[in-house]
Amino acid sequence: MRATLFHDFDDVEFWHRIPQRIDCPPSQIEVYRMRESDRDPMDEDFTDPVNRICGTTLGYGDVDFFDPRQCRLLAAWLEARLNQPITPRLADIYRHLLDYAQRAIRYNTGIVIEL
């Protein structure tokens, strides 16, 4: 489970619409690794509402790419969710995802989320 922020897409290969981090130099991406134990809480709290809002198809054990437009929607959802009661672990994950989404908007790139 991880989220990957792309700083740019120079020489990045895509599989369908998903940029591939393999062979990217460390300066081109940032990877936030989640724990295996985060999978169920993320699936329960994150997957359905984010898919509805962002038009993504992320699922349990799945991967999807969030482009800048979707990152704007994701960032708004994360900001709102962080203002509601939430477990400390989900709050930590959501803060990382919010940071990545906001920077992807600035960089005009995106993030790949793998559950």
FENJO-V8796 format. One line per field, one symbol per residue. psi: psi as a letter, one per 40 degrees, with the letter a starting at -180 (. if undefined). A space follows every 10 residues. Layout:
# FENJO-V8796
psi: ???
This chain:
# FENJO-V8796
psi: hihhhhdieh fhiihbehih ehehideeih hhhiideedd dddddddddd dddefifhih eiiihhiddd dddddddddd deeihiiddd dddddddddd ddddddefba ihhh.
